[in-house]
Amino acid sequence: MPAVTNPVLIGGTGRSGSTILGRILARHPDLYLTDPEEVRFLANNPGMATALGMKNAGFPRSLRARNLAQKAIKRSQGAYFKRPNNSGLQKWLTKEEMVALGDRYLERFGREPLAATQEFTYAVMDKVAAPAEGRRWVDGTPANARVTDLIEPIYPDCQVVAIIRDGRDVAASFVEQTFGPNEILESLREWGRRSLRMHQAVQRCRPGRILTVDMLDMVQNAREESLEQVCSFLNIPLDPGMMEWFADNVSVDRAHVGRWRTQFDGETTEKINALYASIVADLRSKGVRIPLET
């Protein structure tokens, strides 16, 4: 068994506040934020959870599982292993260790996909979270919330906090990054797709395992109440040190609330708002919880 069986996984659509919440929880004495803050190999696509989900999807989709498993291992030994400033998995495992674990995983995956996935994931995370010394570890990979149903078999006792945020602000943030869609309307459409996937994943999970928090509540409308809700969900006390860091480091301005209104010209802003209204109407018709408007 792994050293920790009930990790805390934070996720969202990307650019929705998962990093902020992870750093807040890092100040709690009962929790440990992983380094890197996003381990990625478990939830990103292709990742361990996606490969396992495809294997369990039934014929003919299961035929693609081996290929996804191989891609997941390649990423774990490549992009997720060696990252700038020694911030990847290479900080905790040698390349030789990763190769050995990957070979073992691929050798078992066809016969025992869940056992193989758990063995690999637990071995890597026990190394990454060794400084936690038994405390629950927290990972902030945004995709955690979008594949939480696929992660559930791997960590049945994990808890997930899903962050939602006004899609217009999410899209405006994405276009300034070196990753994700760099055109504002396509970025907004991607927010809609990710929001739907997150909703569908949560619906397929065991009730009570996922808490959804609105970023606007967390940074503006109900700051202390939102953190109280998260701590209650995780069954930990609200810690003064955590609240002090939150007060000093998290604000409406730093969170760029409402940035979509000022980041673009008037014509583009009108297009953003019109497309957002259409996407929201479609999501609402499918039962998706819509973020508070900024």
C-alpha positions in Angstrom: 0.0 0.0 0.0 1.1 3.6 -0.6 2.2 5.8 2.3 -0.8 8.0 1.7 -4.1 6.5 0.4 -6.3 9.6 0.6 -4.5 12.4 -1.3 -6.2 15.8 -2.0 -6.4 16.5 -5.7 -7.3 20.0 -6.9 -8.4 20.6 -10.5 -10.5 22.7 -12.9 -10.5 23.9 -16.4 -7.0 25.4 -16.2 -6.4 29.1 -15.2 -9.3 28.7 -12.8 -7.6 28.9 -9.4 -6.2 25.5 -8.6 -2.7 26.9 -8.1 -4.0 29.5 -5.6 -5.9 26.9 -3.6 -3.0 24.5 -3.6 -0.7 27.1 -2.1 -3.2 28.1 0.5 -3.6 24.4 1.6 0.2 24.1 1.6 0.2 26.3 4.7 -1.9 23.8 6.6 0.2 21.6 9.0 -1.8 18.5 8.1 -1.2 18.8 4.4 1.8 18.8 2.0 1.8 20.4 -1.4 3.8 18.3 -3.9 6.9 19.6 -5.6 6.2 19.9 -8.5 2.8 21.4 -7.6 1.4 19.6 -10.7 2.8 16.0 -11.0 0.8 15.7 -14.3 1.7 12.1 -15.1 -1.5 10.8 -13.4 -4.2 13.1 -14.8 -2.9 14.8 -18.0 -3.6 13.3 -21.4 -2.0 10.9 -22.1 -1.6 9.9 -18.5 -2.0 6.9 -16.3 -5.7 7.5 -15.5 -6.6 8.0 -19.2 -4.8 4.7 -20.2 -6.6 2.8 -17.5 -9.9 4.3 -18.4 -9.5 3.3 -22.0 -8.5 -0.2 -21.0 -11.7 -0.5 -19.0 -13.9 1.1 -21.7 -14.6 -2.2 -23.5 -14.1 -3.3 -27.0 -13.2 -1.7 -29.4 -11.9 1.3 -27.5 -9.8 -0.9 -25.2 -7.7 -1.7 -28.2 -6.2 1.8 -27.9 -5.2 1.3 -24.3 -1.8 -0.1 -24.9 -0.8 2.8 -27.1 -2.0 5.3 -24.5 -0.1 3.4 -21.8 3.1 3.6 -23.8 2.6 7.3 -24.4 1.9 7.9 -20.7 5.2 6.2 -19.8 7.0 8.2 -22.5 5.7 11.5 -20.9 6.6 10.3 -17.4 10.1 9.8 -18.5 10.2 13.0 -20.7 8.1 16.1 -20.4 6.9 15.4 -16.8 10.2 14.1 -15.6 12.7 16.7 -16.8 11.3 20.2 -16.4 12.9 23.7 -16.0 14.6 24.6 -12.7 14.7 21.0 -11.6 10.9 21.1 -11.0 9.9 17.8 -12.5 9.9 14.3 -11.2 13.7 14.2 -11.7 14.0 15.9 -8.3 12.8 12.7 -6.6 13.6 9.8 -8.9 16.5 8.9 -11.2 15.9 8.2 -14.8 16.9 4.6 -14.2 14.2 4.3 -11.5 11.6 5.7 -13.8 12.6 3.4 -16.7 12.4 0.4 -14.4 9.0 1.4 -13.1 7.8 2.0 -16.6 9.0 -1.3 -17.9 7.3 -3.1 -15.0 4.1 -1.1 -15.6 3.9 -2.0 -19.3 4.8 -5.6 -18.6 1.8 -5.9 -16.3 -0.7 -3.5 -18.0 -2.2 -6.0 -20.4 -3.0 -8.6 -17.7 -3.6 -6.5 -14.6 -4.2 -2.9 -15.7 -5.4 -1.5 -12.4 -2.7 -3.3 -10.3 -0.1 -2.1 -12.8 -1.3 1.5 -12.7 -1.5 1.5 -8.9 1.9 0.0 -8.5 3.5 2.6 -10.8 1.6 5.6 -9.4 2.1 4.6 -5.7 5.8 4.1 -6.2 6.3 7.5 -7.9 4.1 9.4 -5.5 5.8 7.8 -2.4 9.0 9.3 -3.7 7.6 12.7 -4.6 5.7 13.0 -1.3 8.4 11.6 0.9 8.9 15.0 2.7 5.2 14.8 3.8 6.2 12.2 6.3 2.7 10.7 6.3 0.7 13.8 5.9 -1.8 13.9 3.1 -0.3 15.2 0.0 -2.0 17.8 -2.3 -1.5 17.9 -6.1 -2.8 20.8 -8.3 -2.8 19.3 -11.8 -5.8 21.1 -13.3 -6.9 17.9 -15.2 -7.5 16.1 -11.9 -11.1 17.3 -11.9 -11.7 16.4 -15.6 -10.7 12.8 -15.2 -11.6 12.3 -11.5 -13.8 9.3 -12.5 -10.7 7.6 -14.0 -8.6 8.4 -11.0 -11.1 7.0 -8.5 -10.2 3.4 -9.1 -6.5 4.2 -8.5 -7.0 6.2 -5.3 -10.5 5.2 -4.1 -10.2 7.3 -1.0 -8.9 10.5 -2.6 -10.8 13.7 -2.4 -11.1 16.2 -5.2 -11.7 20.0 -5.0 -12.9 21.3 -8.4 -12.5 25.1 -9.0 -14.8 26.8 -11.4 -14.3 30.3 -12.8 -16.0 32.7 -15.2 -15.0 31.3 -18.6 -14.4 34.7 -20.0 -11.6 35.3 -17.4 -10.3 31.8 -18.0 -10.1 32.4 -21.7 -8.5 35.8 -21.3 -5.8 34.2 -19.1 -5.1 31.4 -21.5 -4.3 33.6 -24.4 -1.4 35.2 -22.4 0.2 31.8 -21.7 2.6 29.7 -23.8 0.2 26.7 -23.5 -3.4 26.2 -24.4 -5.4 28.0 -27.1 -4.0 31.4 -28.0 -7.0 32.8 -29.7 -9.7 34.2 -27.4 -12.8 32.7 -28.9 -11.3 29.3 -29.4 -10.0 29.5 -25.8 -13.5 30.2 -24.7 -14.8 27.2 -26.6 -12.2 25.1 -24.9 -13.3 26.3 -21.5 -16.8 25.1 -22.4 -15.5 21.7 -23.5 -13.5 21.3 -20.3 -16.4 22.4 -18.1 -18.6 19.8 -19.6 -15.9 17.1 -19.2 -15.5 18.0 -15.6 -19.2 17.9 -14.9 -19.5 14.5 -16.6 -16.5 13.1 -14.7 -18.0 14.3 -11.4 -21.3 12.7 -12.2 -19.7 9.4 -12.7 -18.0 9.4 -9.3 -19.1 8.2 -5.9 -21.2 10.9 -4.3 -19.5 13.1 -1.7 -15.9 12.7 -3.1 -15.8 16.0 -5.0 -16.3 19.5 -3.7 -16.9 22.3 -6.2 -15.8 25.8 -5.2 -16.3 29.0 -7.2 -13.1 31.1 -7.6 -15.1 34.3 -7.2 -16.4 33.2 -3.8 -12.9 32.2 -2.8 -11.2 35.5 -3.7 -14.0 38.0 -3.2 -17.5 37.1 -2.1 -17.1 34.6 0.6 -13.4 34.3 1.4 -13.3 32.7 4.8 -16.5 30.8 4.3 -15.1 29.2 1.1 -12.0 28.0 3.0 -14.1 26.8 5.9 -16.1 24.8 3.4 -12.9 23.2 1.9 -11.4 22.4 5.3 -14.7 20.9 6.5 -14.8 18.8 3.3 -11.3 17.6 4.0 -12.0 17.1 7.7 -9.2 19.4 8.9 -9.5 22.4 11.1 -9.3 25.9 9.6 -5.7 26.9 10.4 -4.7 30.5 11.4 -1.4 30.2 9.5 -3.2 29.3 6.3 -5.7 32.2 6.8 -2.8 34.6 7.4 -1.1 33.6 4.1 -4.4 33.8 2.3 -5.0 37.3 3.5 -1.5 38.5 2.6 -1.3 36.9 -0.8 -4.7 36.4 -2.4 -6.7 39.4 -3.6 -9.2 40.3 -6.3 -6.5 42.3 -8.2 -4.0 39.5 -8.0 -6.6 37.1 -9.3 -7.3 39.4 -12.2 -11.1 39.2 -11.6 -13.0 40.6 -14.6 -9.9 40.8 -16.8 -11.9 39.9 -19.9 -13.7 43.3 -19.8 -10.4 45.4 -20.1 -8.0 43.1 -21.9 -9.6 43.5 -25.4 -11.1 46.1 -27.6 -14.8 46.8 -27.5 -15.7 44.8 -30.6 -13.8 41.7 -29.3 -15.4 42.1 -25.9 -18.8 42.0 -27.5 -17.9 38.8 -29.4 -16.6 37.2 -26.2 -19.8 38.0 -24.3 -22.1 36.8 -27.1 -20.2 33.5 -27.4 -20.1 33.0 -23.7 -23.8 33.4 -23.4 -24.3 30.7 -26.0 -21.9 28.3 -24.4 -23.4 28.9 -20.9 -26.9 28.2 -22.2 -25.7 24.9 -23.7 -23.9 23.9 -20.5 -26.8 24.8 -18.3 -29.1 22.7 -20.4 -26.8 19.7 -19.6 -26.9 20.4 -15.9 -23.4 22.0 -15.6 -23.0 24.3 -12.7 -22.2 27.8 -14.2 -19.6 30.0 -12.4 -20.5 33.3 -10.9 -20.2 36.2 -13.3 -17.3 38.7 -12.9 
